[in-house]
Amino acid sequence: MDNEVPLQEVMEVDPSIQIATGSSLNEEVHFDYQSSDNYTDYVKGRYWCDEVYESQESTSLPFNLENAKNLKELIDNPEFNAKIDTPVDKSRGEIMLMIMKYSIQNELSISAITNLFQLINTMFKRPILLNSRYMLDKFFNSKDEFQYNIISVNVKKDPQKSAYFILSDPSKQIVDLIESNEDYFSEVTQRRTHEPGYMYDVYDGIKYREFYQSLEPKERYNYVTTVFNTDGASKFKCSKQSVWPLYLMINELPKDVRTNQLVVCGLMFTPRKPDMTIFLDKLVTLINDLRISCKIKNEIRLLRLYVLTCCVDAVARAPIQGIKQFNGHYGCNWCLHPGETHGVKRYPILKEVPKPRRHEEMVDLMLEADPDDPKFGVMYPSPLMNLPNFDLVEGFIPDYLHMALEGVAKQFTNHILLDLDRMDMDELDNKMLSIAIPQQISRRSRKISDRKDWKAREWENFVLYYSPVIFSDLLSPRKMQHWLLFVESLYTILLDKITFEDLNRADENSHTFVSEIESVYEDVRLMTFNVHQLLHVCTSVGNWGPVWSNSTFSFESANHYVLKSIKCAKNVSEQVMRYVKMCHNVSVLEKHICRTAENEVMRYCNDILRSKAQHVIVFNNILYFTPLKNENIVLNFREIEQCSAANFISSMKSGKKYLKIVKDDCLYESALVNKSRSNNSFALLNNGLYVRLIAFEILDDLHEISYVNFLKVEKVHENYSYFFNINEIDQKIETIPTSCIERICVKMNVNGNYLVPVPNLLHY
């Protein structure tokens, strides 16, 4: 499981905000946005700036207490022992919301939350909040909001050997999510049009558009679609009991919302690999019976829920689909490749292209098959066949995280580095540690000798950005060009805007990569199932959109937080369900409180884990901070070789200048900001040119400019068109509209200066 803190670290800037306290450029606010090297310090939240933050002096301790030199002086201070007469200007609802947000952020147990409420109550003459665990459960773990059934499976006397699952009605969660994002939902379901030849999201996929066209005209405004996922997660090493959360990810929500706020519709608890048919049958019945009443744009609409896709790892996919696992005969989920045994099951290229599986044929085989007598790998009927509009073949999506990153990337990297000696490995480690990355790609580079501990996002970063540099001295020209076929294919399917021409080229690259493995490496054992899946991934992208729109990154992250909610081995199911319901009910409470709450309260709830960054303003959805002071310009320019401070000073305008901005949830920094492990100063413009960023300036209410050096770049490899060599950095400082900055780039100074723009600006 990838234990990143993905997607919960995205800065969401309110589109309605123009600038700090209105249109005046002279007013600034203190904004809790940390400027450290580690992007995990940026925590998701909304920017509340209706008024200027109070000054630091107004929020400090009383003067006499503040001047105490040690604890003894503090204790002896009369003000320390005096009764507090500061009035309370917060409502009970606001205080309760802040406590619950604090509790979730700090992963407190139910006992700790109860103690925290009692602590607050002790400060007052009489209790003002909930004062018992019973009351806390009454409001945040209420049984009437989440009706669920427990079905026992093979229960024995030993509870550790029993398996059971809980199904919850997801309607309330779905309603709250849709109503909170009604503008986006209405845009997608009523007004969004497909741009021919381009793919931006799941809605542009061939299969999604076929689903939409299959609906009756009156139903085309009354539907909601989801991605289904489940995977086992074990908490205790001393117990084989594992938790299998059942997730739904709603497609018709904004990207950051759908990936962060998954709907939990059930939980399985089992000491062994579960029998998928038992709980799937109940889940399908639950989903098919759902009719969800939502108030959207002041109109009550009755929505029907459709599960269109299932994205799980290969181990879970086989029993859900009702076929043999990949290490069995006919174990491919999408074609009739029989597999060959070479010690273990492998999938070499056959003389004849295997016939693709089809939904109708799968249904026929399921009705004939038996576990003791499989038909082309099909063992039993999958309950998902009873879901309307679910394709039993194309509805299953190759899992990008486990297939490409923790699968093919890890497999070939280990093979390439197999015979590397210690001295060469140390050299590669030094190269990896010398790479300064932008915060946008989430994780800093680590030693390649520590790759067994790498997370999935680290493997992605290695493949897309570092491997062309690291492997350049290790691989022969033929092997290098062969590897880059895989790299460019992955890069393409991660783009936030894919043309069908790009997708066809990526599909061709994937097929070429797979078909040439045996001749390039002369080892059929490399033809694993993960490699074979590359032949199907681009078809899935064409059907359901870019891989980021339905990968398991979000589900793996959610599993991480579910496990952290388990504090002890007793009553695990109750702990997990309480956590799920508490998170949901706190979001309901926040939605209600935010209508009337003071800005200070909402800032605390959204910025609870942030450190203070001073002097921040927001202008045209761009956040500016870290002002550039004139007296520091010459000093700062010493950090950039051959750059002329005088040249910059002569080109300066009269507006306010800053060293850092956040645009489209991405951090950009001036090259004057000197950091050893991060570099956010190289960017791609919307006209295809590359620049180094020097400073950002707001001239007036209509104009924002950036000071930049233009780069002269050239493509390095024929098979990787997104990897560039920086031939020259023009020392002339020029100005461009800040709105022209499209995305951040990874710049590497390893055996040369290389540049790769990130494929998208998503956090996962």
Disulfide bonds with the S-S distance in Angstrom:
none
